[in-house]
Amino acid sequence: MILRYTEQISSSFDGTIIDIETIGKFNQRYRNTNSSKEYEYIQQVIFGYINKEALTILYVKNENEIFELNDEVTNIITTLKKPFYAFNTSFEKGVLFHSLGRIVAFEGELQKEKYASKAKAIKELGIPNYDDPFNDKGILCMYAWQDGDFEKAVAHNRACLLKERDILLFRGSREPDELTYMD
């Protein structure tokens, strides 16, 4: 069963910021190659997005429900307003490609440069932590989800979306890095 968290938020940007939380491991054979195969063993368990009107988080509580989440995201993503933004577009594009079986185009990259730290960006820009229980350490979100601490995992995704919104509003975005799609 897909669970949903929604919060009405007024934001002054066009488009949609997407942030996913995942389980799994990188394919080390393709690590840092700009190939989508780097992400083929990673599965989304939380799909969050924020736009002008609201912040929404869809999530599942066990691995058996991941296919249901992927189906729901496939349906929803076509209804979201573009342009799409993410803090690490290569990660989102790669995971979504292997999870949904389709290319999801992102127009705006929120990282200042490839491999830039979100924690460093929010510190430099004076952005609050937004009650992130993991202080921008995404791996801890994966562990929390695996341990059944869904409240903290959702709180982390919420905080990421709000931080990424602020990054977009404070400094804008750049063109996303290239990703080569490979099945």
C-alpha positions in Angstrom: 0.0 0.0 0.0 1.3 3.4 -0.9 1.2 6.0 1.9 1.0 9.7 1.3 2.1 12.8 3.2 0.9 16.1 1.9 1.6 19.6 3.2 0.2 22.8 1.7 3.1 25.1 1.0 3.2 28.3 -1.0 6.4 28.6 -3.0 7.4 31.1 -5.7 9.0 29.0 -8.4 7.8 27.4 -11.6 8.0 23.6 -12.0 8.6 20.8 -9.7 11.5 19.7 -7.4 11.8 15.9 -7.1 13.7 14.1 -4.4 13.7 10.3 -3.9 14.9 8.1 -1.1 16.2 4.7 -2.0 17.6 1.3 -0.9 20.2 -0.7 -2.7 23.8 -0.3 -3.8 25.6 1.4 -6.6 26.8 -0.9 -9.4 30.5 -0.3 -8.8 31.5 -1.5 -12.3 29.8 1.7 -13.6 30.6 4.0 -10.7 31.3 7.6 -11.8 31.0 6.7 -15.5 27.9 8.9 -16.3 26.1 5.6 -17.2 22.6 4.9 -15.8 23.9 1.4 -15.1 25.5 2.9 -12.0 22.0 3.0 -10.5 20.5 -0.2 -11.7 20.6 -1.9 -8.3 19.0 1.0 -6.5 15.2 1.1 -5.9 13.1 4.1 -4.8 11.0 3.6 -1.7 10.1 7.3 -1.2 9.1 9.7 -4.0 8.8 13.3 -2.9 8.0 16.4 -4.8 7.3 20.1 -4.2 5.8 22.8 -6.4 4.1 26.1 -5.9 1.1 24.7 -4.0 2.2 21.7 -2.0 4.8 19.3 -0.8 3.9 15.6 -1.4 5.6 12.4 -0.4 4.6 8.9 -1.6 6.2 6.0 0.2 5.9 2.3 0.9 6.8 0.3 3.9 8.2 -2.9 2.4 10.1 -4.0 -0.7 7.1 -6.0 -2.0 5.3 -2.7 -2.5 8.0 -1.0 -4.6 6.4 -2.1 -7.9 3.2 -0.4 -6.8 5.1 2.8 -6.0 6.8 2.7 -9.4 3.4 2.3 -11.1 2.0 5.3 -9.1 5.1 7.4 -9.9 4.8 6.6 -13.6 1.2 7.9 -13.5 1.9 11.0 -11.4 5.1 12.2 -13.1 3.3 13.0 -16.4 1.0 15.3 -14.4 3.7 17.3 -12.7 4.6 20.7 -13.9 7.9 21.2 -15.7 10.6 22.1 -15.4 11.9 19.4 -13.1 14.7 20.1 -10.7 16.8 17.9 -8.4 19.9 18.3 -6.3 21.6 15.4 -8.0 19.8 15.0 -11.3 22.1 12.1 -12.4 20.9 10.1 -9.4 17.2 10.8 -9.8 17.4 10.3 -13.6 19.3 7.0 -13.2 17.2 5.5 -10.5 13.9 6.6 -12.1 15.1 5.2 -15.5 15.7 1.7 -14.0 12.6 1.9 -11.7 10.1 3.2 -14.2 11.6 1.9 -17.5 11.5 5.3 -19.0 13.6 8.5 -19.2 12.5 11.4 -17.0 14.0 14.6 -18.2 15.3 17.1 -15.6 15.9 20.7 -16.8 17.5 22.1 -13.6 20.4 20.8 -11.5 20.6 22.3 -8.0 24.2 21.1 -7.3 26.6 23.9 -7.9 28.9 21.4 -9.5 29.0 17.6 -9.8 29.5 15.9 -6.5 28.8 19.1 -4.5 27.5 18.6 -1.0 24.0 19.6 -0.1 25.1 20.2 3.6 27.8 22.6 2.4 25.3 24.4 0.1 22.7 24.9 2.9 25.4 26.1 5.2 26.8 28.6 2.7 23.3 29.9 1.8 22.1 30.0 5.5 19.2 27.5 4.8 17.7 25.9 7.9 17.8 22.2 8.6 14.0 21.9 8.5 14.1 19.2 11.3 16.1 16.8 9.1 16.8 13.9 11.5 19.9 12.9 9.4 21.4 16.3 8.7 21.8 15.6 5.0 23.2 12.1 5.4 21.0 10.2 2.9 22.5 6.8 3.8 21.0 7.2 7.3 17.5 7.5 5.6 18.1 4.2 3.9 19.0 2.6 7.2 15.9 4.1 8.9 13.6 2.9 6.2 15.1 -0.6 6.3 14.7 -0.6 10.2 11.0 0.5 9.8 11.5 4.0 11.1 9.3 5.5 8.3 8.5 8.7 10.3 12.2 9.7 10.2 12.6 8.7 6.6 9.7 10.8 5.6 10.9 13.7 7.7 14.3 13.5 6.0 12.6 13.6 2.5 10.5 16.6 3.6 13.5 18.4 4.8 15.4 17.7 1.5 12.6 19.0 -0.5 12.4 22.3 1.5 16.2 22.7 1.4 16.2 22.1 -2.3 13.4 24.6 -2.8 15.5 27.2 -0.9 18.6 26.4 -2.9 16.6 27.0 -6.1 15.2 30.3 -4.8 18.5 31.5 -3.5 20.9 30.7 -6.3 18.9 29.1 -9.1 19.9 26.0 -11.1 22.3 25.0 -13.8 22.0 22.6 -16.8 22.0 19.0 -15.6 25.0 16.7 -16.2 24.7 14.3 -19.0 23.7 10.7 -18.3 24.0 7.8 -20.8 21.0 5.6 -20.6 21.7 1.8 -20.7 19.4 -1.1 -20.0 
